[in-house]
Each structure stands twice: as C-alpha cells, then as structure tokens.
Amino acid sequence: MTSLAPDALFGSAALSRLERRLGFPGRDSSHFRRAVALLCIGWVPLLTLASLQEGLLPGTSLRSFLMDIGVHCRALIAAPVLILAEAICVPQLSSTCRHFVTAGLVDEAHRVGFEAAQASTRRLEASRWARVCLVLLAYALVYWLAVATRSLVPSWQLAPQSAIAPYSPAGWWHVLVTSPALMVLVLTWFYRLGLWGRLLWKLSRLGLRLTPAHPDRAGGLQFVVYSIRAFAWVGFAVCTVVAGAIANDVLLHGLDLNRLRNAAIGMLGFVVVVFGAPVLVFARPLASARFQGIQEYGALANGVGRRFEEKWLRRPNHDESVLVTQDFSAVADLYETVAKVYAMKILLIDPPTMLMFAGMSLLPLGVVGLFSLPLELVRSVIADLFF
C-alpha cells in the first residue's frame, strides 16, 4: 500500500505528527505497518499483562481474556481494519472529488468555489483543535462506558477485591490505551464522513452543469453514489465491535435469535442511513435539472412529434419511402432520450451499492449467528442438503 497522494482530501499532516508522537510509524509508511504497530500497542500488551497477572493476582484469569471475544474483535480486527480502510477510502474519495472537474460538471466560473471547498475540507481535517477534541471525546466516552458497564467487566480486567485500584494492570491498559485508541479511530472516521458530507453539500450549491438526458439517469452524478462503497470497510469495522459484544453475550447466556435479529436490523439501518446520507444533498440540483429537462426536452419532443405526424400520418397515400426513411428511427431515438429525462432520479440511491455495503457491514453479525447455532442443528442442515 502506498502513501497518500499529495492532493488527498484526508490524511492530514497534523494526524501524522500525532501518530509519530504516540509511537506509530509515519504516514509515509505503509498502512499495514501502522496496523501492525496498533496491534503491538493495543492487543499484545493485554495478552502479556493478562498472562503475567494470572499468577500474581488471585481472581484474574488468562482464560477469561482469551474467551473475551469482544476485546479480540475490537483490538485484533476492528482497529487494524479502520487503519487499513484509509488506503481504500481516501483515494476513492479524492478521485470522486476530482471527477467533478474532469467530467465537466464544474465550469470555470465556479472553479474558485470548488477549490475553496476542497481547501476548507483539508484545513478542517488537519485542524489540531479537532484532533484534540476527538481525543478528549474518546476518553470521555470510554470513561462513561467504563462506569456504565462496571458490573459487566470480565475478570481479567478487575483487580482483587482487596486491592485499592478497581482494575488489574491489563484492565488499566485496556481502559487507558486500547479502548481510547479504537474510539479515536472510530470518531476520526465519523468526523471524516461529516467533512465528506459537508464537501458534497458545498459542491451541490455550485451550480453544477447537470445533463438531464445523461444515461446514468442521475444527470451525470451517479459516480458520487459509488463513494459509499469507499466506506464499506469502516461499516464492517463498526459492526465488528457490535458483533463482538453480542458474541460475549452468547457465550454467557446462549443464542437469542431475537436479539441478534434486532441488532442486525438496527445496525443495518444505522450504517445505511449514516453512510448513505451525504450523497442525498444533491436532491435539490437534481430536482431542478429534472424539472428544467422535462420542460425543454418535452417541448422538443412535442414539436418533432407534431411535424412527424403531419408528414407521415396526414398524407393520403404512403409509398415505399416509408420503409427506407430515417425519420422513424430519429424520432424513436429522440423519444428514448426524452424518456431518460423523465426517468431521471432525484435521490442518488443505487440498490446494488447499498446491498454491497449492507452485506459487508452485516457480515460480522452473520458470522456470530452462524457459529452460535447448535452443532447438531448445523450437522442436520448439512445432512439434509447433501444426503
């Protein structure tokens, strides 16, 4: 994986300096190396401390750590994926933004506004104050969650009752390092999503040169919908965190299909709405272009249609020229073009894209449901399929 392009919308120098101070490789390093570094900081110390404290602190258990699927999903899967997702998402978003110019949607009169929108996005993404606020918010959320779930903390995180501190060494590392690191990554991605939505909103107000008869039936903006796919791995990581929590509950209380179904529906609605909302800001220019297109193309179709009828339907006799004339194919092509204008979308919604995104996001929950099924039931289904 290569470093970010110079004109990338995200991947600020401020975050690069912050990562170097925290011990991460710089942004000129591969995303894989950064993901490995995060594993060494977030998960490996937990394993080491849980192993050491088992013999030193009564009541703590290495087995409790190994059986905590939630922490493994968060530290081993979700956190590295959120770093690796940058290698996929950032170039796609930058390419999508550049395509507004290369496709001729932004004319010279609005080029200054386009450049200003990009510059403000980079400036906000590179803001030190934003990074500080994200870190403070991450620790505040972790503290709130730690207090709210105090009774549900696994034994490997708790200190013996005789101890003054509430957490074991592994528990302190989890609360002070592992959980905040993941929370910072999640909040950073939602911050980027907000900046992406803000940028699209600014672009939608530039007076884009939309083509109502464009074959994509979206005035030439269908390519923006594909930016949702860039966030697919982010949705996967977020749902992996939820799946880990459900997996822990399954181990303690058994599989509850209703809870799993409700979690799947809730997460599906959340990721589809949150990650799909930014592209809906183009509803206003699309509606305006469709209305104008229907009027202009409709008037053209009416005029051509009347002349066609006067020429071919009002004649008393028809000769063989009807069979070789180009009038019929020309009118048919025109009406097909006009039909595209009337079929133009106002909302940028692409079912295949949303289905792919939803499938990626719900995959972790599907895995939890599959592995939570009783072995006898799985064996019976397999036997019915093949025997």
C-alpha distance (Angstrom), angle and dihedral (degrees) to the residues before:
residue distance angle dihedral
M1 . . .
T2 3.75 . .
S3 3.77 130.3 .
L4 3.77 121.3 -91.0
A5 3.78 119.5 -79.1
P6 3.81 117.4 -104.8
D7 3.82 91.4 -113.8
A8 3.81 94.6 47.2
L9 3.78 112.7 139.4
F10 3.79 92.6 -140.0
G11 3.79 135.5 31.0
S12 3.77 100.5 80.4
A13 3.78 128.3 -158.7
A14 3.79 89.0 -124.5
L15 3.79 91.6 61.8
S16 3.80 89.6 45.2
R17 3.80 91.1 57.2
L18 3.80 91.1 45.6
E19 3.80 91.6 52.5
R20 3.80 92.0 49.4
R21 3.80 90.7 51.9
L22 3.81 89.8 51.3
G23 3.79 90.4 51.7
F24 3.80 99.9 -101.1
P25 3.81 121.1 135.9
G26 3.81 112.9 -98.2
R27 3.77 124.2 -95.0
D28 3.75 89.8 -99.8
S29 3.81 86.4 68.7
S30 3.76 122.1 86.5
H31 3.76 119.1 -87.8
F32 3.78 88.2 -121.5
R33 3.81 91.5 61.0
R34 3.78 90.7 49.3
A35 3.80 90.8 49.8
V36 3.81 90.4 50.8
A37 3.80 90.0 48.4
L38 3.80 89.6 53.4
L39 3.80 90.1 51.2
C40 3.80 90.0 52.0
I41 3.79 90.6 50.9
G42 3.79 100.6 37.9
W43 3.82 109.2 31.8
V44 3.81 110.5 17.4
P45 3.85 94.0 60.4
L46 3.81 89.2 51.4
L47 3.79 91.0 54.7
T48 3.81 91.8 45.2
L49 3.80 95.5 47.4
A50 3.82 92.9 43.4
S51 3.82 89.0 52.8
L52 3.80 93.6 48.0
Q53 3.78 97.5 44.4
E54 3.81 94.4 50.7
G55 3.79 91.5 79.1
L56 3.81 95.9 34.7
L57 3.80 103.8 44.5
P58 3.83 118.4 49.7
G59 3.76 113.1 -135.4
T60 3.79 96.7 29.8
S61 3.79 118.4 107.5
L62 3.80 134.5 -163.1
R63 3.78 87.4 -153.7
S64 3.81 88.9 59.1
F65 3.81 89.0 56.9
L66 3.79 94.1 46.0
M67 3.81 91.2 49.4
D68 3.81 92.9 48.8
I69 3.81 97.5 102.5
G70 3.79 91.2 175.4
V71 3.80 95.5 64.5
H72 3.82 91.7 45.5
C73 3.81 91.3 50.8
R74 3.79 90.4 50.0
A75 3.81 100.9 41.8
L76 3.82 101.9 27.8
I77 3.80 100.8 38.0
A78 3.81 116.2 11.5
A79 3.82 99.4 44.4
P80 3.85 96.6 48.0
V81 3.82 91.2 43.1
L82 3.80 90.4 54.5
I83 3.81 88.8 56.6
L84 3.80 95.2 43.2
A85 3.82 89.9 47.8
E86 3.79 88.6 67.4
A87 3.81 90.2 68.6
I88 3.82 89.2 58.8
C89 3.78 104.0 32.4
V90 3.80 103.7 43.6
P91 3.85 96.8 53.7
Q92 3.82 91.2 46.1
L93 3.79 93.2 50.9
S94 3.81 91.5 46.5
S95 3.81 90.8 48.9
T96 3.80 91.0 48.7
C97 3.78 90.7 52.6
R98 3.82 93.1 48.8
H99 3.81 90.6 50.3
F100 3.80 90.5 68.4
V101 3.82 86.6 70.2
T102 3.80 100.0 35.8
A103 3.83 90.7 50.0
G104 3.79 91.2 52.5
L105 3.81 94.7 -116.7
V106 3.81 91.7 128.0
D107 3.79 114.8 55.4
E108 3.79 125.2 -156.2
A109 3.79 92.8 -96.4
H110 3.82 90.2 63.9
R111 3.81 98.0 35.0
V112 3.81 91.9 99.9
G113 3.80 90.7 54.1
F114 3.79 90.5 48.2
E115 3.80 92.4 52.5
A116 3.80 90.9 45.6
A117 3.81 91.2 52.9
Q118 3.80 91.0 52.3
A119 3.81 92.6 45.7
S120 3.80 93.0 50.8
T121 3.80 90.1 49.3
R122 3.80 91.7 53.2
R123 3.80 90.8 45.3
L124 3.80 93.6 52.2
E125 3.80 91.8 45.1
A126 3.80 90.0 51.8
S127 3.80 94.3 46.0
R128 3.80 112.5 129.7
W129 3.78 90.5 -154.9
A130 3.78 90.2 56.0
R131 3.80 90.4 52.2
V132 3.79 92.3 48.2
C133 3.80 90.8 49.1
L134 3.82 91.1 49.3
V135 3.81 91.5 51.9
L136 3.82 92.6 46.7
L137 3.80 91.0 46.7
A138 3.81 90.1 48.7
Y139 3.81 92.3 54.2
A140 3.80 91.2 44.4
L141 3.81 91.0 53.1
V142 3.80 92.2 45.6
Y143 3.81 90.2 50.7
W144 3.80 91.4 48.6
L145 3.80 92.0 48.4
A146 3.81 91.8 46.0
V147 3.79 90.7 54.1
A148 3.80 94.4 42.4
T149 3.82 93.9 49.5
R150 3.82 98.4 37.1
S151 3.80 92.6 122.5
L152 3.84 92.0 50.8
V153 3.81 97.6 52.6
P154 3.83 111.8 123.8
S155 3.79 118.7 -116.9
W156 3.81 95.8 -107.2
Q157 3.82 89.1 66.7
L158 3.81 96.2 48.4
A159 3.78 128.0 85.0
P160 3.82 119.9 -137.5
Q161 3.79 114.8 -81.5
S162 3.80 90.3 -110.0
A163 3.80 91.7 58.8
I164 3.79 121.4 98.4
A165 3.81 95.6 -139.7
P166 3.82 116.7 68.3
Y167 3.81 95.4 -138.4
S168 3.78 136.4 58.7
P169 3.83 118.8 -126.5
A170 3.82 89.5 -94.6
G171 3.80 89.3 47.3
W172 3.79 92.3 52.4
W173 3.80 91.2 49.3
H174 3.79 89.7 50.0
V175 3.81 92.8 50.1
L176 3.81 97.6 41.1
V177 3.82 102.5 35.6
T178 3.80 118.3 8.1
S179 3.81 100.4 44.7
P180 3.84 96.1 40.5
A181 3.83 90.7 48.7
L182 3.79 90.9 55.0
M183 3.79 91.8 43.2
V184 3.81 91.3 51.9
L185 3.81 90.1 52.1
V186 3.81 92.6 49.1
L187 3.80 93.1 46.8
T188 3.81 90.7 46.3
W189 3.79 91.0 55.6
F190 3.81 92.7 48.2
Y191 3.80 88.4 47.8
R192 3.81 88.8 52.7
L193 3.80 90.0 47.8
G194 3.80 89.0 53.2
L195 3.81 90.8 49.7
W196 3.82 90.1 48.7
G197 3.80 90.3 52.2
R198 3.81 90.2 47.6
L199 3.81 91.0 50.8
L200 3.81 92.8 49.6
W201 3.80 89.7 48.2
K202 3.81 90.4 53.7
L203 3.80 91.2 47.8
S204 3.81 91.2 49.6
R205 3.83 88.3 59.9
L206 3.81 95.3 52.9
G207 3.79 97.0 87.4
L208 3.79 96.4 -106.1
R209 3.82 118.9 -152.1
L210 3.79 98.3 -117.9
T211 3.80 123.0 -178.2
P212 3.82 111.6 -142.9
A213 3.83 92.1 -162.7
H214 3.81 93.8 50.8
P215 3.83 110.7 136.5
D216 3.80 92.0 -125.1
R217 3.84 87.4 67.8
A218 3.80 88.7 -134.0
G219 3.79 100.7 88.9
G220 3.81 90.2 -100.0
L221 3.84 94.4 -54.2
Q222 3.80 99.0 103.9
F223 3.81 90.0 105.2
V224 3.81 89.2 68.5
V225 3.81 90.2 65.7
Y226 3.78 90.2 62.5
S227 3.81 89.1 64.5
I228 3.81 86.0 77.0
R229 3.80 87.8 68.1
A230 3.79 88.9 60.4
F231 3.82 88.8 68.0
A232 3.81 94.4 50.0
W233 3.81 94.1 104.0
V234 3.80 90.6 47.9
G235 3.79 89.7 54.8
F236 3.81 88.5 47.3
A237 3.82 91.2 53.5
V238 3.81 93.9 47.7
C239 3.80 92.0 49.8
T240 3.81 89.9 46.3
V241 3.80 88.7 62.7
V242 3.80 90.3 52.3
A243 3.80 91.5 45.0
G244 3.82 90.8 53.5
A245 3.79 91.4 53.9
I246 3.80 91.2 49.3
A247 3.81 90.7 47.6
N248 3.81 90.0 56.0
D249 3.78 89.9 50.9
V250 3.80 90.0 49.9
L251 3.81 90.5 54.0
L252 3.81 91.3 51.2
H253 3.79 102.3 38.7
G254 3.80 107.0 12.7
L255 3.78 129.9 -111.8
D256 3.79 117.0 -38.6
L257 3.79 107.0 -169.7
N258 3.79 92.0 -168.1
R259 3.80 92.1 55.5
L260 3.79 91.5 46.0
R261 3.79 91.1 48.7
N262 3.81 92.7 47.9
A263 3.81 90.7 48.3
A264 3.81 91.1 50.0
I265 3.82 92.5 49.3
G266 3.79 92.1 45.5
M267 3.80 94.9 48.3
L268 3.80 91.6 44.0
G269 3.78 91.3 53.9
F270 3.80 91.9 44.2
V271 3.81 98.5 50.7
V272 3.81 95.0 40.0
V273 3.80 93.5 50.1
V274 3.81 97.5 40.1
F275 3.80 98.4 43.5
G276 3.80 95.6 34.8
A277 3.80 97.1 47.3
P278 3.85 98.8 79.9
V279 3.82 94.5 66.4
L280 3.80 91.3 54.3
V281 3.81 90.8 74.1
F282 3.81 88.0 85.3
A283 3.81 92.0 67.6
R284 3.80 92.4 99.2
P285 3.85 98.4 52.3
L286 3.81 90.6 40.6
A287 3.80 91.7 52.2
S288 3.81 90.6 48.0
A289 3.82 92.7 48.2
R290 3.81 91.6 47.3
F291 3.80 92.6 50.2
Q292 3.79 92.2 48.7
G293 3.79 91.9 43.8
I294 3.80 93.0 51.3
Q295 3.79 90.1 52.9
E296 3.80 96.7 46.0
Y297 3.79 99.4 38.5
G298 3.78 90.8 39.1
A299 3.79 91.0 55.3
L300 3.80 90.4 47.8
A301 3.79 91.8 49.8
N302 3.80 91.6 48.7
G303 3.80 92.8 50.7
V304 3.79 95.1 46.3
G305 3.80 90.9 43.5
R306 3.80 93.1 53.7
R307 3.81 92.7 48.7
F308 3.81 90.0 47.2
E309 3.81 91.5 52.1
E310 3.78 92.7 46.6
K311 3.78 90.9 51.7
W312 3.80 100.7 43.1
L313 3.79 109.1 18.7
R314 3.78 100.7 41.3
R315 3.84 95.3 51.5
P316 3.82 113.8 105.7
N317 3.81 93.9 -140.8
H318 3.78 133.4 27.8
D319 3.76 122.5 -150.8
E320 3.80 130.8 -166.5
S321 3.80 91.4 -81.3
V322 3.81 86.6 86.9
L323 3.79 88.7 71.1
V324 3.80 95.9 54.4
T325 3.81 104.2 33.0
Q326 3.81 121.1 113.8
D327 3.77 93.1 -145.6
F328 3.78 94.3 91.2
S329 3.81 95.7 50.8
A330 3.81 91.7 43.9
V331 3.80 91.9 52.6
A332 3.80 91.1 45.0
D333 3.83 90.5 52.0
L334 3.79 91.0 48.1
Y335 3.79 92.9 50.1
E336 3.80 90.4 48.3
T337 3.80 88.8 54.0
V338 3.80 91.5 48.2
A339 3.82 89.4 49.7
K340 3.83 88.6 57.8
V341 3.78 89.3 54.9
Y342 3.80 91.8 52.2
A343 3.83 89.4 47.3
M344 3.80 92.7 51.3
K345 3.81 113.4 133.1
I346 3.78 123.6 -123.2
L347 3.80 95.9 -167.8
L348 3.80 118.5 52.5
I349 3.78 98.0 -129.6
D350 3.79 121.2 147.0
P351 3.84 113.4 -174.5
P352 3.86 95.4 -157.6
T353 3.81 90.7 51.7
M354 3.79 93.5 47.8
L355 3.80 91.0 45.5
M356 3.80 91.5 52.2
F357 3.79 91.5 46.7
A358 3.80 92.6 47.6
G359 3.81 91.4 47.9
M360 3.81 92.4 52.0
S361 3.78 91.8 47.3
L362 3.80 96.3 47.3
L363 3.80 94.8 44.3
P364 3.85 94.0 94.0
L365 3.80 91.8 51.3
G366 3.80 89.6 48.3
V367 3.80 90.5 53.3
V368 3.81 90.7 51.0
G369 3.79 90.9 50.6
L370 3.80 92.5 47.3
F371 3.80 95.7 50.2
S372 3.79 91.8 42.7
L373 3.78 93.8 60.7
P374 3.80 115.5 104.9
L375 3.79 112.5 -95.2
E376 3.80 92.3 -126.7
L377 3.80 90.9 54.8
V378 3.81 92.1 50.7
R379 3.79 90.7 47.4
S380 3.80 90.8 49.5
V381 3.81 92.9 50.8
I382 3.80 92.1 48.5
A383 3.80 90.4 48.6
D384 3.82 91.0 51.2
L385 3.78 90.9 51.5
F386 3.79 99.0 49.2
F387 3.80 105.6 24.1
